[in-house]
Amino acid sequence: MFRRISLLNKRGLLQKKTNFTRGFLLSPILFIPLFLVIISGILIKSIQGNYLASNYSSHIFTGFFGYFLAYLISYIPLERLKRYSIPFYLFTLISLFSIYFVGISVSGSQRWLNLGILSFQPSEVAKLSTVLILASVLDKKIISEIKDLVLPLLVVILPWLLIFFQPDLGTSLVLLVLTAVMLYWSQMPIEWILIVVFFIITSLLNLILPTALIFWIPLIGYLAYRSSKNNIIFSFLSITFHLLVAKLTPILWQYGLKDYQKDRLILFLDPNRDPLGGGYHLLQSKIAIGSGGLFGTGLLKGKLTNLQFIPEQHTDFIFSALGEELGFLGCAIVLFLFFILIKNLINIAKSARSDFESLIVIGIAATFLFQIIINLFMTIGLGPVTGIPLPFMSYGRTSLVINFVSIGFVLSIFKRSRSLRN
């Protein structure tokens, strides 16, 4: 059985424990996203000023469209959509592949397809299609042996490669994280996830202190040896993987990353190195948030926001406008709403009536949570600029619609799990 079952048994959470007040569980999932859309719409109005040139009306309209779309999707039994997960996945791959030939290039990245009246970003759709195809592959399957990883990793690596080389480092990281969480939900040993995640440390050590790899890589091999039935084989594969990572890191840095991506990583460590260039976003974002103080300057009254000191603030840096105009208190309220949303998603994943549905909800929760954390860290200077949007708040019609479709899936699963308990 899956983590949701083992956790319930381990902690003694019987059905009474998971049977939350129905109105409390349903309304936050549906109305918190809409509330965030409205708040961010006002912030976009403050950023862009002129009504005719502003994207705020488009953002709010798309939000209400997504809200009603989620409501309609909630009436569709999700098990019926399982048969369409493969066609949806193939459509995503075709869309991602088409970008390399007919895609629209913006700021050095080729990520959009032109559909005439609007542009469409396939990488946003890839997040949801990856969750669906992984849930189908992992349904009723426990990850306990190395061979169990072959098919799940295969269906993820294809969209990941197409997204990574657009280049879109942020979305490629999202795919990796949601895959790791869904595999863990399928009872894959946590040590296996650490072995994969630790490749980041291997890369950094190779660049900063190569001699440390003499001790680090054998430690990885020992961790693999302790966590698998085929201990020797898995240990050998893990060591080989990390040696390969160490070998490829300089090559990837030299040829795999664009210049602006290298600058983002370097300037994250020292934004003052180029305060008027690549480090400008980070510095101005921190100044805007700090200037908001406890209560902020008030909606539509942020000086740095009104004067557009932060380029493209309505997309990835929308949180800086929130910090300036609503202050620490406003930021705390928004983060609390995100916390309530994620908490409810995890509770629904635990009480879902099937493994397939449970995996979908936990994949969606992981996607939202990772984006929230990374975007927040990026905005306040604790992480590099990666281009990861803040769910329901950053401007982007494709992203917003896909997020509401995800909410519709969750609502559908919740309704059926509730009817089963009744």
N, C-alpha and C positions, 0 to 999 in steps of 0.2 A: 504494500500500500504506500501511498505518498506521504510526504511530510505533513500534510494537513491532518491525516489520520493519526500518525505517530505522535504528533504534537498534542492532539486532542487527548489521546490515551495517556501520554506521559504526564500531562498537567491536570488530568482529571476533568477536562472541560466537557461536561455532558451537554446534552441538547438544551437544557434549561440555561446553561451558561452562555451559549452562543445565540440564544433566542432574544436578541436585543429588541427594544421597542421599535415596532415596525416603522413608524413615522420617522424616528430618529435616524434609522439606517438608510432609508430610502431618500429622504429629502436632501441630506448633505451631498450625496453622490450626484444628484441632478442639479441642485441650485447653487452649490459652491462654485462650480465652473462658470455658470452664467454670471454670478456676482463678480468673479474675477475678470470676466470679459468686460463688464460694464465699467469697473474701476479702471482697467487698463485702457479702455476706450477714451475715458476722460483724460488720462495721462497722455495718450497719443495726441489728443486735441491740444493739450498744453505744450507738447513738444513741437508740433507742426504749425500751430497758430491758425493760419488762414483756413477757414471752413472749406472753401472750394478746393484747396490743395491738400487737405488733411485726409489721412487714411482712417480716421477714427470712426466715421460713419460706416465704412466698409467692414471694419473690425467688429463693430457691434452688430451689424446686419448678419455677418457670417456667423457670429456667436449665437444669435437667436435662431438662425437657420439650423445650425448644428444642434441646438437645444431641442428643437422639435424633431429633428432627424433622430436624435438619441431616444426620444420618447417613442417614436414609431418603431425603431429597431427593438426596443425593449419587449415588444409583443411578439417577436419572432423567436421561436425555440431555437437556441443556438446549435443544438445537435443536428438540425436540418442543414445548417450551413457547413457542416464538417465536410460534406462531399465536394464543396466548392473551394476548399482550402488549397488544393493543388492547382486548379485553374487560376485562382487569385495569385498564387505564388508565381506561376509561369507568366502571368500578365505583368507582375512586378519586375521580373527578370528582363522581359522584353523591353519594358519602359526604361529600365536602368541602362540597358545595352544601347537603346536608341539615342540616349543622351550624347553618346560619343560621336554621333553622326549628324543629328539635327537639333542638338541641345542649345540652349541659350546660355552664353557665358556672361557672368556678372562678377566683378571684382576678382577675376582670375580663376573662378570656379565655374565649371560647366555642369549645372545641377537641375536646370529647368527645361521643360518641354512646352512649346507654344501651342495652345489649343485654339487659337484664334481670339476669342473674347477674354481669355485669361491664360495665365501660365500655371503650370502644374509641376510639382516637385516630387518625382517618384521615390526619392529616398525617404520621405515622410511616410509614404504608403508602405515602404519596405519594413518599417518598424512593426506595423500591425500584421502584415502578411507573414513576417518571420515568426511572430508570436503564434499565429494560427497554424502554420505548417509544423512548427516545433511541437505544439500541443497535440497535433494529429500523430506525429511520429512517436512522441513519448507517452501517448495514451495507454494506460494499463501496462506500462513498461518500467521496470526498476533498473537504474543504471548501477550495476554492480561489477561488471567486467569491462575490460578495455574495448572489446569488440562491440559493446553496446553503444559506444560513442561514435562509431563510424558514420552511421546514417544521420544522426542529429547534427554532427559537425559538418557533414557534407552539404546539407540543405542550408546551413548558415554561411558557409565559406563563399558560396557563389554570389549572393547579394553583397556580402561584406567586401569582396574584392572589387566589385563594380562601383561601390560607393567610395571606398578608400581612394581609388585612383581618379575620382572626379576632379579634384580631391575634396573629400568631405570627412575630415578626421573626427569631428564631433559625432556624426551619426554612426560612423563605423564603431566608435566606442560604445554607443548606446546598444548596438546589436550584440557586442561582446558581453556586456553586462547582463542584458535580459536573458541571453543564452545561459550564462553561468548560473543565474538565479533559478531559471526553469530546470536546469539539470540538477541543482541542489534540491529543488522541490521534488524531483524524481528519485531522491535518496542517494544521489551520487555522493561519495565521501567528500567531506569538506577539504581534506588534504589534496584531492585532485584539483579542486578549484584554486587552492593556494599555489600549487605547482605551476598552473597556467598564469595566474595573476603575477607571480613572482618574476615573470619574464621582464617586467618593467624594471625591477631592481637589477636584474642581470644586464639589461641594456645600459642603465646608468653607471653601474660599476665598470662596465667595459669602456665607457667614455671617460670616467673620472678616475677610477682606481683599478686598473686591469688586474693587478696582482691579487686583489681580494677574491677574484674568481676561483683561485686555487682552493680556497676554503668554502666558498659559497656553493659552487656546483656540486661537490660531493655531499654537502648538506641537503641539497635538493634530491640527490639520489637516495640518501638515507630516508628522507620523508616518503618518497615513492615506495621504497622497499617495505616500509611499515604499514602501508595503506592498501596493498593489493594482494590478492591470492597468488597471482603470477608475479611475485615480488621481484625476481631477478630481471625478468623481461621488462616489466614496467619501470624499474629503476634505470635500466639501460636506455629505454626510450626517453625518459625524463631528462637524463643527463645529455643525451644526444640532442634533444630539443633545445635545451638551454645553451649548449655549445654552438648550435646553429644560430640561435638568437644573437649570441655574442659576436659571431662571425659576420652576420648580416647587418648588425646595427650600424656600423660606419657606412656601409653601402646604402642602406635605407636613408640614412641622414643626408648622404650626398646626392642621391638620385631619386629617392622615393618621396621626399617632402619638397613642397614649393618653397621659394625664398620667404614668402610672407609667413608660412607656417613655422619655419626656423626662427624668424624674427619674433614671433609670438612666444615661443618657448624660451628664447633668450631674454626677452624683455619682461617676461613674468618674473624672472629672478632679479632683474634690475630695470624697472620701468624708467628710472631717471637717466638711463643710458641714451635714450632718444625721446626726451620729453615732448618734443613738438612733432614727432613722427609716430613710430610704432607704439611707443609707450603712452601716447596722448590719451587713448581711450581709458586705460587703467587709472591714470592719474586723475583725470577729470571726473571719472565715475566715483572714485573715493572721495574727492572733494565735494561732489554733489550730495552724496549720502551723508557725509559728515556735517555739511552745512544745514541739513534738515533738523538736527538736534533731536529733542524728545518728541515734539508735536508737529514738526514740519512747518513749511511756509504757508501751507494751505493749497488746495487743489487749484490749478491754473495760475499759481503765483510763484512758482519756482524760477528764480532768476537765471540760473545756469540752464535749466530746462527750456524756458521761454526763448533764451538767446541761442539755443542749439549749440552749446559748447561741446556736447558729446555727439559725434557723427553717428547716424543710424541708431539713435537712442531708442526709437520706437520698436526695434526688433530685439536684438540680444541684450541690450542694456536698459530695458524698461524698468528693471528693479532700481536703478539709480534715480529715475524720476520719482518712483514711489518713495524712496528714502528722503529725497529733498522735499517733496510736497506734503507727505504725510508723516515724516519723521520716524523715529524708532518705534513709536507706538503703532503706526500704520503698518510698518514692516512686520512687527510682531503679530499683528492680527492676521495679515495675509499668510504668514508662515504657519500660524495656528490652524487656519482653514485648510492649508495644504496637509498638515498633520492629520486633521480629522478625515480628510478625503482618503489619504493613504491607509490610515488605520482601518477605515471601513472596507476598503478594497481587500486588505489582508484577511479581515474577518470573513468576508464573503468567500475568498479563496479556500479558507478552512472548512466552511460549511457547504460548499458546492456539492451537488448531488452526484457528480461524475468526475473522474480524473481529468478528462478533456476540458471540462469547464473550469475546474480548479486551476489548471495550468494556464489557461487563457487569462484569468484574472490576475494571477501572480505575475505573469509576464507583463501585463499592462501596468500593474503597480510598480514593478521594477523600472519600467520605462519612464514613468512619471517621476519617481523618486530620484533616479539618477540625474535626470535633466534638471530637476529643481536644485539638487545639491551642487552640480557642476556650474549651473548658471549663477547661482548665488555666490559661490566661491570666486568665479570669474569676475563678477561685478565688484566685489569688495577687495579684490587683489590677492586672494588666497589661491588662485589657480590661473593658468594661462587662458588667453582668449581662444575659445574652441568653436565658436559659432553655434553653440547649443541653445535653443530657445527656451524661455520660461513657459511651461505649459499654460495655455489659456490666456496668457498675458502678452507675450511677444507677438508682434504683428506678423501674420503669415497665414493666408487663407487655407492652403493645403494642410498645414500643420493643425490649424484650429478645427477644421472639419474632421480630420482623422482622429483627433483627440476626443471629439464628441461621439464619433462612431464607436470608439473604444468604450466610452461611458455607456453607450447604448447596449453593447455586448454585456457589460457588467450588470446593468439593470435587468437584462433578460435572464441572466444566470441567477441573480438574486431572487427574482420573482418566482422562478421555478423551484429553487431551493426552499423558499418560504412556503410554497404550496405543498411541497413534499412533507415538510415538518408538520403542517396542519393536517 
